[in-house]
Amino acid sequence: MPTSSTPVGTPILVNTLTIGAQQEPQAVALAGGGYAVMWHSGDSTIPVTLRGAFFDSRDQLQGAEFEVMDDLQSAQTPFSLLVTGGSLTAVEGTRSSSPFGLFIEAQSVTGTGMPSGEGEILSTLTSLHRNPDSAALGDGGMVAVWESLAIEGNFASTGIAARIVGGPGAEETEFLVNTTTDGAQDHPQVAALAGGGFVVAWNGPAGIYAQRFAEGGAMLGSELRIDTATDRAAPGQVQVAGLAGGGFIAVWTQAVGGDGRIFGQAYDATGARVGGEIAVSTTTVHETYTPQITALQDGGALIGWSSHGFVDGIHPPGFYLQRLNADGSLQGGETLLFDSGGISSSDLSLTTLPGNEVLATWTAQLPSGDGLDIYAQHVVSADNLVGTELGELLQGDVGRNLIVGEGGNDTLIGLAGPDTLEGGAGSDYLYGDTFWPGLFPDEAASVYRLYQATLDRAPDLRGLTNWSERLFTGESGLQQVATGFVNSAEFQATYGALDDEGFVELLYQNVLGRAADAGGLANWTGQLADGTSRAEVVLGFSQSAEFTDSTAAEARAFANASSQAGWGDDVYRVYQATLDRAPDITGFSNWSGQLAGGRALDAVINGFVDSTEFQATYGALDDEGFVELLYQNVLDREADAGGLRVWTQQLAAGTSRAEVVRGFSQSAEFVAATAEDFKDWMRGLEHDAGDPYHDWLSGETGDNALAGGLFADVFDFEQEDGGSHLVLDLEAWDYIALDGFGYGSASAALDHMSQSGSDVLFSDQGVEITFQSTRLAEITDDMIMV
């Protein structure tokens, strides 16, 4: 059983329309791979619509974003999304001409996003209907539930209505779900049960209730009261998921001592409780609320929730995840999905995809954005994985994993935990953590130039990573990548309407920053007239010597900025400069991850400067005392008169204390003074009991590429395996294990290494290892294990 679930990659931007607020996303897996996302678009000034988009399994947008429904109740009313009878269907609250003006409608769409006929009105009673949910049933039908003011017959308070549509249990009208009718019953949630039937859970005035049904709609047993505690505030925000064994899990929010917590209760296939209530959110330093749940294919479930949190690098605000077993017990610990850190974020939703993977979607307003947008990120769960004789992608989780490729050409990804990766036979790619563009500098530079040439902008991190990795592994050629860019809606909006001369003129301006010379213009337009494609012309510009030389430095810097390991020494120095101590491993991982994800170093330093720990040391000091203590804590010496004068004058002129801290932490003196300390600290970390190594990577036979990632990793090579190996990211705190070569010392191994351009080449006894972007002097005796 996997110990936990962890996010992979970086969040992707789902929507292309940015007018008005985009919010409340829902996603669903599609047959044959890929997924669909829908969301509300609009705000108080723009009519609310339901929009959607299709994505393939690699998160590439398929076709254009589309509109599904308009004239909706509001952007704050939830909707649901499902695949039933082979059709993608949204169940939404829309407007009508009745006195109450609100009803429930189901609208299906085609594979291109076009509405499939008129929507079907599910609510038949004249009443207020809102807050729908739905689930696909095993017989090909679906069940929809919602809160209705008329379903109990008294129009005094809302009850829970349900209707089965399609399949043998189809009904012509809705039926009453709840037995308890005292007070309002609202916000229902429904989940299909394994083996047939479904369960509905909802919020009552003082508790959480549920009712099980057979597939045809007959009640199974009596109504269930889910929550049992009497020493907490009234519960709410219930969510429910059916499990593989026929049971289900309900989760909800309930206040304890004024702060919200997430609780859960499991039930078996007969409707009996499995154990007692459990506290799902176990970190008690911040409020948690709005839980989400999705059932996993291995029998458990994944819970997500929002947290107010503290911006301390350990429990930041944002979204958290927790795995549950089928009996409701916790599996592993909480995982941070998204650190909101001052960013407006809400509307978390979880959807299970094939391979026990989960897609998380949410609403956020990032600092680089101009409004609320929809983001998505993958979450994986794994344990020890063994491949087959075929080429496969094997991906671990945040726990300790053994991942073995066996035969075929495999890609092994360990993710955040301390892992052992063994490539086996074939030519394999081994990533101790994950891949990032700086691992493939030549390919990343080519992709960077394509973004600049075609879209006149820098890449987004996910796009740069995706295209660079495809080029590096040979999945796509450079011409194929260029064609993908030229066919994009973003490229066509700029270049599509231009004739050949206008197209070439604009390429000269956007790529080379100058007007076309007569000879060049004639050459390129002539080639286009002879049948050369625009993608081929774009490639000629983007890979030209002129453009390559002018962008080399910025392309390299952009790719390297996405390296979490590359930010490690910066984070270490910020800890030392602000808190006068080494980092804790959790804070180190979080802050370096945020920097690799694009957060500015100044913003991170501000987080430290605003912390209670920093203020307790520096907060009461005047400017001179502040600078004097920085000299002592950072540089271990008294301030020289000139330095003291410069820094205090800058503070008096408006420079912030965070900016001064950055000046000290990034100074050449401090960088040099802490280099060995940082190396010792990295090697001194224990990633498991007594284990200082993070990832252990062995390519074994064949031609292999290996990348360790963050922390101290071991690159292991056996003489008997032979092969040719490329180490992509050797760092000063890593180790090189050379087994079976008969070396008596590290220096004997070093005798077989030589400088080859910007790389170091090891060659002996049928084994070749290339250490990319490494100088021979950087490989020291203490890095070699013989």
ABEGO torsion letter per residue (X at the ends): XBABBBBBEBBBBABABABEBBBGBBBBBBBGEEBBBBBBBEBAABBBBBBBBBBBAAGBBBEBBBBABBGBABAABBBBBBBBGGBBBBBBBBBBABAAGBBBBBBBBBAAGBBBEBBBBABABBBBBBGBBBBBBAAGBBBBBBBBAAAAGAGABBBBBBBBBEEAABBABBBBABABABEBBBGBBBBBBBGEEBBBBBBBAABBBBBBBBAAGBBBEBBBBABABAABBBBBGBBBBBBAAGBBBBBBBBBBGGBBBBBBBBBBAAGBBBEBBBBABABAABBBBGBBBBBBAAGBBBBBBBBAEBBAGABBBEBBBBBBBAAGBBBEBBBBABBAGGBBBBGBBBBBBBGGBBBBBBBBBBAABABBBBBBBBBBBBBBBBBBABBBBBBBBABBBBBBAEBEBBBBBAEABBBBBBAEBEBBBBBABBBBAAABAAAAAAAAAAAAAAAGBBBBAAAAAAAAAAAAAGABBAAAAAAAAAABAAAAAAAAABBAAAAAAAAAAAAAGBBBBAAAAAAAAAAAAAGBBAAAAAAAAAABAAAAAAAAAAAAAAAAAABAAAAAAAAAAAAAAAAGBBBBAAAAAAAAAAAAAGBBAAAAAAAAAABAAAAAAAAABBAAAAAAAAAAAAAGBBBBAAAAAAAAAAAAAGBBAAAAAAAAAABAAAAAAAAAAAAAAAAABBABBGBABABBBBAEBEBBBBBAEBEBBBBBBBAAAEEBBBBABBBAABBBBBBGAGBABAAAAAAABBBBEABBBBBBGGBBBBBBGBBAAABBAAABBX
